[in-house]
């Protein structure tokens, strides 16, 4: 059952990631740290960069996935470079939703969402609740 679910999500993600000049959309699923989490990552080219819009749902409070965690932080990892922080998720504990709006000049990278004790940290924790590879034109 889990294999079928992952296969369906992979096919759906591949289908949504093919665009005709518009935004590229990716479906995200939670990791083993946050199985019920799901969401969407939308990347769109502008004249000078790319906008990144991330929305996650069914996201438990950070301290439930990692002791002493106070926030969720979104990271970008580009091959051969250290992880860079895209920003802290705007998290609504009542709705269990998180959002992030950011920009980047990169077109190929991995997005990670991690639970963090300090949202100002300079490197991601090992507690990843969602991830996805981005490759846009």
FENTADA-V84976 format. One record per backbone hydrogen bond with DSSP energy under -1.0 kcal/mol. NH is the residue of the N-H (numbers start at 0). CO is the residue of the C=O. If there is no record, write none. Layout:
nh: <NH,NH>
co: <CO,CO>
//
This chain:
nh: <4,5,6,7,8,9,10,11,12,13,14,15,16,23,24,25,27,29,30,33,36,37,38,39,40,41,42,43,45,49,50,51,52,53,54,55,56,58,63,64,65,68,69,70,72,73,74,75,76,80,83,85,86,88,89,90,91,95,96,97,98,99,101,103,108,109,110,111,112,113,114,115,120,127,128,129,131,133,135>
co: <0,1,2,3,4,5,6,7,8,9,10,11,12,42,15,40,38,36,128,30,33,56,27,54,25,52,23,50,48,103,43,101,41,99,39,97,37,95,60,61,61,65,115,115,113,86,111,83,109,77,75,73,73,71,98,88,96,91,91,55,89,53,51,49,133,76,131,74,129,72,126,70,117,125,112,112,110,108,106>
//
